[in-house]
Amino acid sequence: MKALGLVGARAPTGFTTSFHEPKQKPLRNNPFCVSCSSSSKTVQEQAKTAVLKSEYKPGVFDDFFLNLFRNKLVQEVGWDSQRPGYDGLIEVVNRLMMKGKTNSDTIEAAVRVLRALFPPFLLELYKIFIAPLGRGKIAAMMVARVTALTCQWLMGPCKVNSVELRDGTLCSSGVFVERCKYLEESKCVGICINTCKFPTQTFFKDHMGVPLLMEPNFADYSCQFKFGVLAPPHEDDSVLKEPCLEICPNAAKRRTVARNIDVTTCPKT
């Protein structure tokens, strides 16, 4: 969901972070069925689910980043969860979704949270002096590295990679999230789109002068950040056509109580 760090720092030359995990099997669109099974099968299924969870070893500053982000969210929402850590953060994010009367309200609120993480003058200086350098490539590579370094507590293991820009050239201004923890824990396409993807794209473009396109994959929970690539208008983004996740609690409730409505579209998109 969000880039957090000292964006004014010099970008390390040729620096990347990498993590190696086995490829994951998609969770979406698995047929729902009920069958008799032994306890050993249940244990095997639980073990399989545990393997699918993204693995990340907490860093020294992770608690600081989490608490800072959560405090800004609480200030925006006006409510805090009693649960500690990441679980409590997700509950506050859900309250943010419920607070907005429209998806646009939620997106704007999430952008305000991101802006509150930085001193105002820092964002303005970056946009004026750093963003234009090298036709925007330098700024894009800088924020990609800061994102990969400082946001793994939120998204899970990720690494800097090369992406194709609009002019056809390759630039090491991408960040590939192997399996997004934010999506995995929220279990909701709407939360991903309205509190992470759209707000983050807007924040970087409007307040830091760096175009950004985020491409979440709801089949394997990966996500590709493309700094330096302009995203389409929200209403034209194909991500809005994505169906609910099978594990989405809201979708599960709708499937249970509603037999004559379309439950393939996420109710929060």
Salt bridges, closest charged atoms under 4 A:
GLU76 OE2 - ARG112 NH2 2.67
ASP80 OD1 - ARG70 NH2 2.99
ASP87 OD2 - ARG83 NH2 3.33
GLU91 OE2 - ARG83 NH1 3.30
GLU184 OE2 - ARG179 NE 2.96
GLU185 OE2 - LYS53 NZ 3.21
ASP206 OD1 - LYS205 NZ 3.58
GLU215 OE1 - LYS226 NZ 3.25
ASP237 OD2 - LYS197 NZ 3.11
GLU242 OE1 - ARG28 NH1 2.60
